[in-house]
Amino acid sequence: MFPQPFRIRKRQSETLDTFTLKIEPAKINQAFGFAAGQFNMLYVFGVGEVPISICADPRSKSLMHTTRAVGPVTMAMSKLRPGDVLGVALDWPPYAARCTSLFAGGRN
């Protein structure tokens, strides 16, 4: 599972430290799909990788990720602009179709 190049089409600031990236495959006609609740491993080349949930409609032709800049990778992501390239591991997690786990917690 090697990261595929995706080009940033749009960047929107949500708050001072939160941003949304709309990304599309850098290769023309590259097919991809995802299910609701899925996440991607996003790669900032030369910096590292981070798992981020997809916040787009599965019927769309692009991916969207809303992220808070809190560590080295997400801080580097926050500096990316339209036209820049981000690596995306497609079909992540690889076991999503076979396994579902739910976790809950809280306090009274």
C-alpha positions in Angstrom: 0.0 0.0 0.0 2.1 2.9 -1.3 0.8 6.5 -1.1 -0.7 7.8 -4.3 -0.2 11.4 -5.2 -3.3 13.6 -4.7 -3.3 17.3 -5.6 -4.9 19.9 -3.3 -7.8 21.6 -5.1 -9.1 23.7 -2.2 -8.0 24.7 1.2 -10.4 26.3 3.7 -9.6 27.6 7.2 -12.3 26.5 9.7 -10.7 28.0 12.8 -7.3 29.4 13.7 -5.8 25.8 13.9 -8.3 23.8 11.9 -8.5 23.5 8.1 -10.2 21.4 5.4 -8.4 20.1 2.3 -10.3 19.0 -0.8 -8.0 16.7 -2.7 -8.2 14.8 -6.0 -5.9 12.3 -7.7 -2.9 13.8 -9.4 -3.2 11.2 -12.1 -6.1 11.8 -14.6 -8.9 9.2 -14.3 -7.4 7.4 -11.3 -10.3 5.5 -9.8 -10.8 5.4 -6.0 -13.6 4.8 -3.6 -14.4 5.0 0.1 -17.1 4.2 2.5 -18.7 6.4 5.2 -16.6 6.4 8.3 -13.4 5.4 6.6 -10.1 7.2 7.0 -6.9 7.6 5.0 -3.3 7.6 5.8 -2.1 11.0 4.6 1.6 11.6 3.8 3.4 14.9 3.8 6.5 13.9 1.9 9.7 14.4 3.9 7.7 14.9 7.1 5.6 11.8 7.9 2.2 10.3 7.9 -1.0 10.7 9.9 -4.5 8.9 9.9 -7.3 11.4 9.1 -11.0 10.6 8.7 -12.7 11.4 5.4 -15.4 14.0 5.6 -16.7 13.8 2.0 -19.7 12.2 0.4 -18.7 8.7 -0.9 -20.4 9.5 -4.2 -18.1 12.5 -4.8 -15.0 12.5 -7.0 -12.8 14.1 -4.4 -11.7 13.5 -0.8 -12.0 16.0 2.0 -10.2 15.9 5.3 -10.8 18.4 8.1 -7.7 18.5 10.3 -6.5 20.3 13.4 -2.8 21.4 13.3 -1.4 19.8 16.5 1.8 17.9 15.5 4.6 18.0 13.0 2.7 16.3 10.2 -0.6 18.2 10.6 1.3 21.5 11.1 3.1 20.8 7.7 -0.3 19.9 6.2 -1.7 23.2 7.4 0.9 25.0 5.2 -0.1 23.2 2.0 -1.9 25.2 -0.6 -3.9 24.5 -3.8 -1.6 22.8 -6.4 0.6 21.1 -3.7 0.7 17.3 -3.6 -0.1 15.1 -0.7 0.3 11.3 -0.5 -2.8 9.2 0.2 -2.9 5.5 1.0 -6.1 4.3 -0.7 -8.1 1.4 0.7 -7.1 2.1 4.3 -7.7 0.4 6.6 -7.1 -2.8 4.6 -9.4 -4.8 6.9 -12.4 -2.4 6.9 -14.7 -4.7 5.0 -14.2 -7.6 7.4 -13.9 -5.9 10.8 -15.9 -3.3 12.7 -15.0 -2.2 16.2 -17.0 0.2 18.4 -15.5 1.9 21.5 -17.3 4.2 23.9 -16.3 5.9 27.1 -17.4 8.7 29.4 -18.1 9.8 32.9 -21.2 10.3 34.9 
